[in-house]
Amino acid sequence: QVQLVESGGGLVQPGGPLRLSCAASGRIFGTYTMGWFRQAPGRDHEFVGAINWGLGRTYYGESVKGRFTVSRDNAKNMVFLQMDSLKPEDTAVYYCAVKRFGTGSHKGDYDYWGQGTQVTVSS
């Protein structure tokens, strides 16, 4: 069992940066993929990005490529989402999630989820 707690959300102006954190409790294995999703009002979950816990390989959704960066701190069991050049359309609740085996960008592929943190991009 893995528990996830996101933090770092808030209000930010367009063009600004924001960094989200996800603290994971429980054993994290090298096969795990740590992912970030977001959900805007009235919309389904959208894949943002993910990182393989063991190898550190990352991959991203098309809408955030070049602007967002996923990283991890294995010693602290933490995953981060650095968001730069934020746009109003990035406004959403952001979720951290864990997939136990392999990679994936679909919500249904992930086994554990955090509660989410709100990000609002507005002037």
C-alpha positions as CSV (number, residue, x, y, z in Angstrom):
1,Q,0.0,0.0,0.0
2,V,1.3,3.4,-0.9
3,Q,-0.1,6.7,0.3
4,L,0.5,10.0,-1.5
5,V,0.1,13.5,-0.4
6,E,0.4,16.4,-2.8
7,S,1.4,20.0,-1.9
8,G,2.5,23.2,-3.5
9,G,-0.7,24.2,-5.3
10,G,-2.0,27.8,-5.3
11,L,-2.7,30.9,-7.4
12,V,-0.1,31.9,-9.9
13,Q,0.0,34.5,-12.7
14,P,0.2,33.5,-16.4
15,G,3.7,32.9,-17.4
16,G,4.8,32.2,-13.9
17,P,6.3,29.0,-12.3
18,L,5.0,26.7,-9.7
19,R,6.4,23.5,-8.2
20,L,4.3,20.7,-6.8
21,S,5.5,18.1,-4.5
22,C,4.2,14.6,-3.8
23,A,5.3,12.7,-0.6
24,A,5.0,8.9,-0.8
25,S,4.7,6.7,2.2
26,G,5.3,3.0,2.0
27,R,7.8,1.0,0.0
28,I,8.6,2.3,-3.4
29,F,10.1,-0.2,-5.8
30,G,12.2,0.4,-8.9
31,T,9.5,-0.9,-11.2
32,Y,7.1,1.8,-10.0
33,T,6.1,4.7,-12.2
34,M,5.2,8.0,-10.4
35,G,2.8,10.0,-12.5
36,W,1.0,13.3,-12.5
37,F,-2.5,13.9,-13.8
38,R,-4.8,16.9,-13.7
39,Q,-8.5,17.4,-13.9
40,A,-10.1,20.7,-14.9
41,P,-13.8,21.4,-14.1
42,G,-16.1,19.4,-16.3
43,R,-13.2,17.4,-17.9
44,D,-11.7,14.0,-17.5
45,H,-8.3,13.4,-16.0
46,E,-5.5,14.4,-18.3
47,F,-2.0,12.8,-18.2
48,V,0.7,15.4,-17.4
49,G,3.9,13.5,-17.0
50,A,5.6,10.6,-15.2
51,I,8.9,9.2,-14.1
52,N,10.2,5.7,-13.6
53,W,11.3,5.4,-10.0
54,G,14.4,3.2,-10.7
55,L,15.8,4.5,-13.9
56,G,14.5,8.1,-13.7
57,R,13.1,8.1,-17.3
58,T,10.5,10.7,-17.9
59,Y,7.7,11.2,-20.4
60,Y,5.0,13.9,-20.8
61,G,1.7,14.7,-22.2
62,E,1.7,16.8,-25.4
63,S,0.1,19.9,-23.8
64,V,2.9,20.3,-21.3
65,K,6.0,19.2,-23.2
66,G,8.8,21.7,-22.9
67,R,7.1,23.6,-20.0
68,F,6.8,21.0,-17.2
69,T,9.4,18.8,-15.7
70,V,9.0,15.7,-13.5
71,S,11.8,14.7,-11.1
72,R,12.2,12.6,-8.0
73,D,14.2,12.3,-4.8
74,N,14.6,8.6,-4.0
75,A,16.0,9.1,-0.6
76,K,13.1,11.2,0.5
77,N,10.4,9.3,-1.4
78,M,9.3,12.4,-3.1
79,V,8.2,13.3,-6.7
80,F,8.1,16.9,-8.0
81,L,6.4,18.6,-10.9
82,Q,8.1,21.8,-11.9
83,M,5.7,23.9,-14.0
84,D,7.0,26.8,-16.0
85,S,5.3,29.3,-18.4
86,L,2.0,28.5,-16.9
87,K,-1.2,29.3,-18.9
88,P,-4.8,29.8,-17.7
89,E,-5.6,26.4,-19.4
90,D,-3.3,24.7,-16.9
91,T,-5.8,25.5,-14.2
92,A,-6.9,22.2,-12.6
93,V,-6.6,19.9,-9.7
94,Y,-3.3,18.1,-9.9
95,Y,-2.9,14.5,-8.7
96,C,0.0,12.3,-8.0
97,A,-0.4,8.6,-8.8
98,V,1.6,5.4,-8.7
99,K,1.7,2.6,-11.2
100,R,3.3,-0.5,-9.9
101,F,4.5,-2.1,-13.1
102,G,5.5,-0.6,-16.4
103,T,4.8,2.8,-17.9
104,G,1.4,4.3,-18.7
105,S,-0.5,7.5,-19.4
106,H,-4.0,6.3,-18.8
107,K,-5.8,7.0,-15.5
108,G,-6.9,3.4,-15.2
109,D,-3.3,2.2,-15.3
110,Y,-2.5,3.7,-11.9
111,D,-3.0,1.9,-8.6
112,Y,-2.7,4.6,-6.0
113,W,-3.8,8.2,-5.9
114,G,-3.3,11.3,-3.8
115,Q,-6.1,13.7,-2.8
116,G,-5.0,16.4,-5.3
117,T,-3.9,20.0,-5.0
118,Q,-5.5,23.0,-6.8
119,V,-3.5,25.0,-9.3
120,T,-5.1,28.2,-10.5
121,V,-3.5,30.3,-13.3
122,S,-5.0,33.7,-13.4
123,S,-4.1,37.4,-13.4
